[in-house]
């Protein structure tokens, strides 16, 4: 049997929103006069939300994938072709599905050595960095 009223924390967990976002929507609905009888406070002063309007608390904004940037500065001098092989090796080693890695190879102004700037959505940053280190430090594994 389903509950009649849910607390802010229960709705927050269910809709994957913060408690503050839920309370802000409650205040908005109360001020606009919508759902007056379906939003109440219990004896402890905590908001209770009727099960009929829980769908009104779904996330409005759909979050996209998170991307971040990394710069990889190898200790050794690699040619562009070798760096491309390294990056193919790294993607092959990572067990993450749907990974996107965009990278560019540039020469440093100071010493002319190649380095990599990459932009990725890899969810396991530590695993990516560890794999990059292994591929760059131990080139005999892939060449």
Secondary structure as GFF3:
##gff-version 3
##sequence-region A 1 143
A	DSSP	beta_strand	5	7	.	.	.	ID=ss1
A	DSSP	alpha_helix	8	15	.	.	.	ID=ss2
A	DSSP	alpha_helix	19	32	.	.	.	ID=ss3
A	DSSP	three_ten_helix	36	38	.	.	.	ID=ss4
A	DSSP	beta_strand	39	41	.	.	.	ID=ss5
A	DSSP	beta_strand	47	50	.	.	.	ID=ss6
A	DSSP	three_ten_helix	51	57	.	.	.	ID=ss7
A	DSSP	beta_strand	68	72	.	.	.	ID=ss8
A	DSSP	alpha_helix	80	93	.	.	.	ID=ss9
A	DSSP	beta_strand	101	107	.	.	.	ID=ss10
A	DSSP	beta_strand	114	120	.	.	.	ID=ss11
A	DSSP	alpha_helix	125	137	.	.	.	ID=ss12
A	DSSP	three_ten_helix	139	141	.	.	.	ID=ss13
###
